[in-house]
Amino acid sequence: MKNIIKNKMVGVLLGATIIVSSCSEDLLDLEPVDSLSSNSVFVNQQGANAAVLGMYSGLAGGNNLGFRMNVVGDIASNDVSHTGSFNTWRDLDLKNWDAVNGEIGSIWASAYNNINRANNIIQNVDGIDMAQALKDQYKGEALFVRALNHFNLTNYFGDVPLVLRATAAPIDESYFVSRDPKSTVLQRVQQDLTEAISLLPASYSSNNNTRHRATRGAAQALLARLYLYTGNYAEAAAAASSVISNTTYSLVSFENMVASKGTQEAIFELFFDANNQNPVTFWYGRDNGGRYEFGVTPSLWNAYQPGDLRRASSIREEAPGVFVNFKYRDNTTGTDGVHVIRLAEMYLIRAEARVRTGDFAGAAADLQVIRRRAFNDQTIVVTLPNDVEQAIDIILAERRLEFAFEGHRWHDLVRTGRAVTEFELPAFRTLLPIPLNARDVNPNLTQNPGY
């Protein structure tokens, strides 16, 4: 019982567990919880690989990017509406969330759990007897995942604890972490991604692995997103350009990108199969036992222009005024992939960064690439007004159509200062509250103002 209590305590403190989880549950029972996971997992290449696969499994989990990490923001935006019965989701739709909202607590805990898995790999992989290239790869993958989780946390919560060491028993006061300034966390995200770029391979022997495991291109793409969010626009354009020029990636038809996994457009994608199903389809779906907890707003449906092929691949009108997410459509076996980063984002990152640096013609050229694909019309010519805010509004509108249900809309409106006006929100609600259960256990976690 003592060990169980310690495990639960760490889970609330950091959102992490003591032992590195993996795809094989047997690994969890090799030694008592009070023992360091490195004694039972990080002993050879097989154990290290299992830990890396477990890290990806956690990232694809229902409380992380496999479901809640994106949907919490999407339902808070103007793209998704609540059509079910869970009060936690209703409150997010109404923008009336509080510190006891279970969906918010779940994404906090899952992100720190995943960070802990990554930290275990980073700390222990160098001590394993295996090829240096494989050590570098595993470490690079863990740095990428740690950076991605810290980045997502700052987007929702602002200042958050920067956790750079793995949790191990016995638990002492050093685990009562405080929140670090958002700028400090993002500086470390940049550092992690820069190091990951130097360690990760450009590709893997299997094409699918190149899509669902972190590569050099994935780290460069996430760095481009980070630069955009932090206002480093010249760097954002340069990082996006390096990915766009990478022949590993190319745009495919929008329907092919949605209906197939591992296309040339995918830079980093979560894969699912019948044994490890994508939960998004269950929560959005209306047929084959789907819960239909979420619908699609008429606002998003009406935002698409006639002839825009993206609407037919993203939304289905199942009855007059009843709009259903069609981007995740396999509600039988749950095999739909979830795009975390894809090539179209690099074009729109570069377009926004170019506008911010005064290159309106270059931005229009990037937007033109996306629109020509959306309408399957290579004669489309795009021009942008020579006004920064007007041009940004156009690009944000394009991002909304392109990335519907992929977790971008809320963060786009918050980072550009448009959420307060768009939703008539008090400014403090552009950040989520720090979950109460984490603060109950950890007295050093302060609350965001207003909650």
C-alpha positions as CSV (number, residue, x, y, z in Angstrom):
1,M,0.0,0.0,0.0
2,K,2.9,2.4,0.8
3,N,4.2,2.0,-2.7
4,I,0.8,2.6,-4.3
5,I,0.4,5.8,-2.4
6,K,3.8,7.0,-3.5
7,N,3.0,6.3,-7.1
8,K,-0.3,8.2,-6.9
9,M,1.4,11.1,-5.2
10,V,4.0,11.5,-8.0
11,G,1.2,11.3,-10.6
12,V,-0.5,14.3,-9.0
13,L,2.8,16.2,-8.4
14,L,4.2,16.0,-11.9
15,G,1.6,14.1,-13.9
16,A,4.2,11.2,-14.0
17,T,4.7,7.8,-12.7
18,I,7.8,6.3,-11.2
19,I,8.4,3.5,-13.7
20,V,8.8,4.1,-17.4
21,S,5.7,2.8,-19.1
22,S,6.1,0.8,-22.4
23,C,4.0,-1.1,-24.9
24,S,4.6,-4.2,-22.8
25,E,2.8,-4.2,-19.5
26,D,5.2,-6.9,-18.3
27,L,7.9,-4.3,-18.0
28,L,6.0,-2.6,-15.2
29,D,6.2,-5.7,-12.9
30,L,9.9,-6.4,-13.1
31,E,10.8,-4.8,-9.8
32,P,9.0,-3.1,-6.9
33,V,7.9,0.5,-7.4
34,D,10.5,1.8,-5.0
35,S,13.2,0.7,-7.4
36,L,14.5,2.9,-10.2
37,S,13.1,2.0,-13.6
38,S,16.6,2.0,-15.1
39,N,17.4,-1.2,-13.1
40,S,14.7,-3.2,-15.0
41,V,14.2,-1.4,-18.3
42,F,17.4,0.4,-19.4
43,V,19.7,-2.6,-19.4
44,N,19.9,-3.3,-23.2
45,Q,18.8,-2.1,-26.5
46,Q,15.5,-4.1,-26.4
47,G,14.5,-2.4,-23.1
48,A,15.4,1.1,-24.3
49,N,13.4,0.6,-27.5
50,A,10.4,-0.6,-25.4
51,A,10.7,2.6,-23.4
52,V,10.8,4.7,-26.5
53,L,7.7,3.0,-27.9
54,G,6.0,3.4,-24.6
55,M,6.8,7.2,-24.8
56,Y,5.1,7.4,-28.2
57,S,2.2,5.3,-26.9
58,G,1.7,7.9,-24.1
59,L,1.8,10.7,-26.6
60,A,-0.9,9.0,-28.6
61,G,-3.0,8.3,-25.5
62,G,-6.5,9.6,-25.0
63,N,-5.4,12.3,-22.6
64,N,-2.6,13.6,-24.8
65,L,-2.5,14.2,-28.6
66,G,-4.5,11.1,-29.3
67,F,-7.6,13.0,-28.1
68,R,-7.9,15.5,-25.3
69,M,-4.9,17.7,-25.9
70,N,-6.4,18.8,-29.2
71,V,-10.1,18.6,-28.4
72,V,-9.9,20.8,-25.3
73,G,-8.8,23.7,-27.5
74,D,-11.1,22.8,-30.4
75,I,-14.2,22.8,-28.3
76,A,-13.1,26.1,-26.7
77,S,-12.9,27.6,-30.2
78,N,-15.7,28.3,-32.6
79,D,-15.2,25.1,-34.6
80,V,-16.6,22.4,-32.3
81,S,-19.8,22.4,-30.3
82,H,-20.9,20.2,-27.4
83,T,-23.7,17.8,-28.4
84,G,-23.3,15.2,-25.6
85,S,-23.9,15.0,-21.9
86,F,-20.6,15.4,-20.1
87,N,-20.6,18.6,-18.0
88,T,-16.8,19.0,-18.3
89,W,-17.1,19.3,-22.1
90,R,-20.2,21.5,-21.8
91,D,-18.3,23.9,-19.6
92,L,-15.4,24.1,-22.0
93,D,-17.8,24.8,-24.9
94,L,-19.4,27.6,-22.8
95,K,-15.9,28.8,-21.8
96,N,-17.0,28.4,-18.2
97,W,-14.2,26.0,-17.1
98,D,-12.6,26.0,-13.7
99,A,-9.8,24.3,-11.8
100,V,-11.7,21.1,-11.1
101,N,-12.6,20.4,-14.7
102,G,-11.5,16.8,-15.3
103,E,-10.5,17.3,-19.0
104,I,-8.1,20.1,-18.1
105,G,-6.6,18.0,-15.3
106,S,-6.2,15.1,-17.7
107,I,-4.1,16.9,-20.3
108,W,-1.9,18.4,-17.5
109,A,-1.2,15.0,-15.9
110,S,-0.7,13.3,-19.3
111,A,1.8,15.8,-20.5
112,Y,3.9,15.5,-17.4
113,N,3.6,11.7,-17.5
114,N,4.9,11.8,-21.1
115,I,7.7,14.2,-20.1
116,N,8.7,11.8,-17.4
117,R,9.0,9.0,-19.9
118,A,11.2,11.1,-22.1
119,N,13.3,12.2,-19.1
120,N,13.9,8.5,-18.2
121,I,15.2,7.8,-21.7
122,I,17.4,10.9,-21.8
123,Q,19.0,10.1,-18.4
124,N,19.6,6.4,-19.0
125,V,20.2,5.7,-22.6
126,D,23.9,6.7,-22.6
127,G,24.6,3.9,-20.1
128,I,23.4,1.1,-22.3
129,D,25.8,-1.0,-24.3
130,M,24.6,-0.4,-27.9
131,A,25.6,1.5,-31.0
132,Q,26.1,5.2,-30.5
133,A,23.9,6.0,-33.5
134,L,21.0,4.3,-31.8
135,K,21.7,6.1,-28.5
136,D,21.6,9.4,-30.4
137,Q,18.4,8.4,-32.1
138,Y,16.6,7.4,-28.9
139,K,17.8,10.5,-27.1
140,G,16.8,12.8,-30.0
141,E,13.3,11.2,-30.0
142,A,12.9,11.8,-26.3
143,L,14.1,15.4,-26.6
144,F,11.5,16.0,-29.3
145,V,8.7,14.5,-27.2
146,R,9.8,16.4,-24.1
147,A,9.8,19.6,-26.1
148,L,6.4,18.9,-27.7
149,N,4.8,18.4,-24.3
150,H,6.3,21.4,-22.6
151,F,5.3,23.5,-25.7
152,N,1.7,22.3,-25.5
153,L,1.5,23.0,-21.8
154,T,2.6,26.6,-22.2
155,N,0.0,27.2,-24.9
156,Y,-2.7,26.1,-22.5
157,F,-1.4,27.2,-19.1
158,G,1.3,29.9,-19.6
159,D,3.9,29.5,-16.9
160,V,4.4,25.8,-16.1
161,P,7.0,23.7,-14.3
162,L,10.0,22.9,-16.5
163,V,10.8,19.3,-15.6
164,L,14.1,18.0,-16.8
165,R,14.7,15.0,-14.5
166,A,12.9,11.7,-14.2
167,T,10.9,10.9,-11.1
168,A,12.2,8.2,-8.8
169,A,11.4,7.0,-5.3
170,P,11.7,7.9,-2.6
171,I,9.6,11.1,-3.0
172,D,10.9,14.2,-1.2
173,E,10.3,17.9,-1.2
174,S,12.4,18.4,-4.3
175,Y,9.4,17.1,-6.3
176,F,7.2,19.9,-5.1
177,V,8.1,21.9,-8.2
178,S,7.2,25.6,-8.9
179,R,6.0,27.1,-12.1
180,D,8.7,28.5,-14.4
181,P,8.1,31.6,-16.6
182,K,6.7,30.7,-20.0
183,S,9.7,32.3,-21.7
184,T,12.1,30.1,-19.7
185,V,10.2,27.0,-20.6
186,L,10.1,27.9,-24.3
187,Q,13.9,28.7,-24.3
188,R,14.4,25.1,-23.1
189,V,12.0,23.8,-25.8
190,Q,14.1,25.5,-28.4
191,Q,17.3,24.1,-26.8
192,D,15.8,20.6,-26.8
193,L,14.7,20.8,-30.4
194,T,18.0,22.2,-31.6
195,E,19.8,19.3,-29.9
196,A,17.2,16.8,-31.3
197,I,18.0,18.1,-34.8
198,S,21.6,17.2,-34.3
199,L,20.8,13.7,-33.1
200,L,17.8,12.5,-35.1
201,P,18.0,10.7,-38.4
202,A,16.6,12.3,-41.6
203,S,14.5,9.2,-42.1
204,Y,14.1,5.5,-41.1
205,S,14.3,2.4,-43.1
206,S,10.6,2.1,-43.0
207,N,8.6,4.9,-44.7
208,N,5.9,4.6,-42.0
209,N,8.5,5.1,-39.2
210,T,9.6,8.3,-40.9
211,R,6.0,9.6,-40.3
212,H,5.2,8.3,-36.8
213,R,8.6,8.6,-35.1
214,A,10.5,11.8,-34.7
215,T,12.9,12.7,-37.4
216,R,15.2,15.6,-38.1
217,G,12.5,17.1,-40.2
218,A,9.9,16.8,-37.5
219,A,12.1,18.6,-35.0
220,Q,12.8,21.4,-37.6
221,A,9.0,21.7,-38.2
222,L,8.2,21.9,-34.5
223,L,10.9,24.5,-34.2
224,A,9.3,26.5,-37.0
225,R,6.0,26.4,-35.0
226,L,7.8,27.5,-31.9
227,Y,9.5,30.4,-33.6
228,L,6.1,31.6,-35.0
229,Y,4.5,31.4,-31.6
230,T,7.3,33.3,-29.9
231,G,7.5,36.1,-32.6
232,N,10.8,35.1,-34.1
233,Y,9.5,35.5,-37.6
234,A,12.7,35.4,-39.6
235,E,13.7,32.2,-37.9
236,A,10.2,30.8,-38.4
237,A,10.4,31.4,-42.1
238,A,13.9,29.9,-42.3
239,A,12.9,26.8,-40.4
240,A,9.8,26.3,-42.4
241,S,11.7,26.7,-45.6
242,S,14.2,24.0,-44.6
243,V,11.3,21.6,-44.2
244,I,9.5,22.7,-47.4
245,S,12.7,22.1,-49.4
246,N,13.1,18.6,-47.9
247,T,12.1,16.2,-50.7
248,T,10.9,13.7,-48.0
249,Y,7.7,15.8,-47.8
250,S,5.3,16.9,-50.5
251,L,1.6,17.9,-50.6
252,V,-0.9,15.2,-51.6
253,S,-4.6,15.6,-52.4
254,F,-6.5,16.7,-49.3
255,E,-8.7,13.6,-49.4
256,N,-5.7,11.3,-49.7
257,M,-4.1,13.0,-46.8
258,V,-7.2,12.5,-44.6
259,A,-8.1,9.0,-45.7
260,S,-4.6,7.5,-45.7
261,K,-1.9,7.3,-43.1
262,G,1.8,8.0,-43.7
263,T,1.4,10.1,-46.8
264,Q,4.2,12.3,-48.1
265,E,2.5,15.2,-46.4
266,A,2.8,13.8,-42.9
267,I,5.8,15.1,-41.0
268,F,4.8,13.7,-37.6
269,E,1.6,11.6,-37.3
270,L,0.2,9.4,-34.6
271,F,-0.7,5.9,-35.9
272,F,-3.5,3.7,-34.6
273,D,-4.7,0.2,-35.4
274,A,-7.6,-2.1,-34.4
275,N,-5.7,-3.1,-31.2
276,N,-4.7,0.5,-30.3
277,Q,-7.7,2.5,-31.5
278,N,-7.9,6.2,-32.2
279,P,-10.5,7.5,-29.5
280,V,-11.3,10.6,-31.5
281,T,-13.6,8.7,-33.9
282,F,-15.7,7.4,-31.0
283,W,-16.3,10.7,-29.4
284,Y,-17.1,12.6,-32.7
285,G,-18.9,9.8,-34.5
286,R,-22.7,9.3,-34.7
287,D,-22.8,5.9,-36.3
288,N,-21.3,2.5,-35.4
289,G,-21.6,3.1,-31.7
290,G,-20.1,6.6,-31.8
291,R,-20.9,8.8,-28.8
292,Y,-21.3,12.1,-30.7
293,E,-20.2,14.1,-27.8
294,F,-19.1,16.8,-30.2
295,G,-20.6,18.4,-33.3
296,V,-19.3,20.9,-35.8
297,T,-20.4,24.5,-35.7
298,P,-22.4,26.0,-38.5
299,S,-19.8,28.8,-38.4
300,L,-17.1,26.5,-39.6
301,W,-19.3,24.8,-42.2
302,N,-20.2,28.2,-43.6
303,A,-16.6,29.4,-43.6
304,Y,-15.7,27.2,-46.6
305,Q,-16.2,28.7,-50.0
306,P,-18.1,26.8,-52.8
307,G,-15.6,24.4,-54.5
308,D,-13.3,24.1,-51.5
309,L,-12.6,20.3,-51.4
310,R,-11.5,20.5,-47.8
311,R,-15.0,20.8,-46.5
312,A,-16.1,17.5,-48.1
313,S,-13.1,15.7,-46.5
314,S,-13.5,17.3,-43.1
315,I,-17.3,17.7,-42.4
316,R,-20.4,15.8,-43.3
317,E,-23.9,17.3,-43.0
318,E,-25.9,14.2,-41.8
319,A,-29.2,16.1,-41.4
320,P,-30.2,19.7,-42.0
321,G,-28.0,21.7,-39.8
322,V,-26.4,18.6,-38.2
323,F,-22.7,18.7,-39.0
324,V,-20.3,15.9,-38.1
325,N,-16.5,15.7,-38.1
326,F,-15.5,13.6,-41.1
327,K,-11.8,14.0,-40.8
328,Y,-11.8,11.1,-38.4
329,R,-14.2,8.6,-39.9
330,D,-13.2,5.1,-39.1
331,N,-15.5,4.5,-36.1
332,T,-15.5,0.7,-36.6
333,T,-11.8,-0.1,-36.0
334,G,-10.4,3.3,-35.0
335,T,-7.5,3.3,-37.4
336,D,-7.5,7.0,-38.4
337,G,-4.2,8.7,-37.9
338,V,-3.8,12.0,-36.1
339,H,-1.6,14.6,-37.8
340,V,0.6,16.5,-35.3
341,I,2.6,18.3,-37.9
342,R,2.2,18.2,-41.7
343,L,3.7,20.1,-44.6
344,A,0.7,22.4,-45.2
345,E,1.5,24.0,-41.8
346,M,5.0,24.9,-43.0
347,Y,3.6,26.9,-45.9
348,L,1.2,28.8,-43.7
349,I,3.8,29.3,-41.0
350,R,6.1,30.8,-43.6
351,A,3.2,32.9,-45.0
352,E,2.5,34.4,-41.6
353,A,6.1,35.0,-40.8
354,R,6.7,36.6,-44.2
355,V,3.8,39.0,-43.6
356,R,5.3,39.9,-40.2
357,T,8.6,40.7,-41.9
358,G,7.0,42.7,-44.8
359,D,7.3,40.1,-47.5
360,F,3.6,40.2,-48.7
361,A,4.4,38.8,-52.1
362,G,6.2,35.8,-50.7
363,A,3.3,35.2,-48.2
364,A,0.8,35.3,-51.0
365,A,2.8,32.7,-53.0
366,D,2.7,30.4,-50.0
367,L,-1.0,30.9,-49.5
368,Q,-1.5,30.3,-53.2
369,V,0.0,26.8,-52.9
370,I,-2.5,25.9,-50.2
371,R,-5.5,27.3,-52.0
372,R,-4.6,25.7,-55.3
373,R,-4.5,22.3,-53.6
374,A,-7.8,23.1,-51.7
375,F,-9.7,23.8,-54.9
376,N,-7.7,21.6,-57.3
377,D,-7.1,24.6,-59.5
378,Q,-3.6,25.6,-60.5
379,T,-4.8,28.8,-62.1
380,I,-5.7,30.4,-58.7
381,V,-3.8,33.6,-58.1
382,V,-3.6,35.0,-54.5
383,T,-2.8,38.6,-53.5
384,L,-2.7,40.0,-50.0
385,P,-3.3,43.5,-48.8
386,N,-0.2,45.4,-47.7
387,D,-1.6,45.7,-44.2
388,V,-0.2,43.3,-41.6
389,E,-3.3,42.7,-39.6
390,Q,-5.6,42.4,-42.6
391,A,-3.2,39.9,-44.1
392,I,-2.9,37.9,-40.9
393,D,-6.7,37.7,-40.7
394,I,-6.7,36.1,-44.1
395,I,-4.0,33.6,-43.2
396,L,-5.7,32.7,-39.9
397,A,-8.9,32.1,-41.8
398,E,-7.0,29.8,-44.1
399,R,-5.5,28.0,-41.2
400,R,-9.0,27.4,-39.7
401,L,-10.1,25.7,-42.9
402,E,-7.0,23.7,-43.5
403,F,-6.5,22.5,-39.9
404,A,-10.0,22.0,-38.7
405,F,-10.1,19.5,-35.8
406,E,-6.3,19.3,-35.6
407,G,-5.9,21.4,-32.5
408,H,-4.8,24.8,-34.0
409,R,-7.7,27.1,-33.9
410,W,-7.9,28.1,-30.2
411,H,-4.1,28.6,-30.0
412,D,-4.1,30.7,-33.2
413,L,-6.6,33.1,-31.8
414,V,-5.0,33.3,-28.4
415,R,-1.4,33.8,-29.6
416,T,-2.5,36.6,-32.0
417,G,-4.6,38.4,-29.3
418,R,-7.8,37.7,-31.1
419,A,-9.5,35.3,-28.7
420,V,-10.8,38.0,-26.3
421,T,-12.6,39.9,-29.1
422,E,-13.7,36.8,-31.0
423,F,-15.3,35.2,-27.9
424,E,-16.0,38.3,-25.7
425,L,-13.8,36.7,-23.1
426,P,-12.2,38.2,-20.0
427,A,-8.5,38.1,-20.8
428,F,-7.6,35.7,-18.0
429,R,-9.6,33.0,-19.7
430,T,-7.2,32.8,-22.6
431,L,-5.2,30.6,-20.2
432,L,-6.6,27.5,-18.5
433,P,-6.5,27.1,-14.7
434,I,-3.8,25.0,-13.0
435,P,-5.7,21.8,-12.0
436,L,-6.8,21.8,-8.4
437,N,-5.8,18.3,-7.6
438,A,-2.2,19.1,-8.6
439,R,-2.2,22.2,-6.4
440,D,-3.8,20.3,-3.5
441,V,-0.7,18.0,-3.4
442,N,1.9,20.5,-4.4
443,P,1.8,23.7,-2.4
444,N,4.4,25.4,-4.7
445,L,2.0,25.4,-7.7
446,T,0.4,28.9,-7.9
447,Q,-2.8,29.5,-9.8
448,N,-3.3,31.6,-12.9
449,P,-4.9,35.0,-12.1
450,G,-8.7,35.1,-12.2
451,Y,-9.3,31.5,-11.1
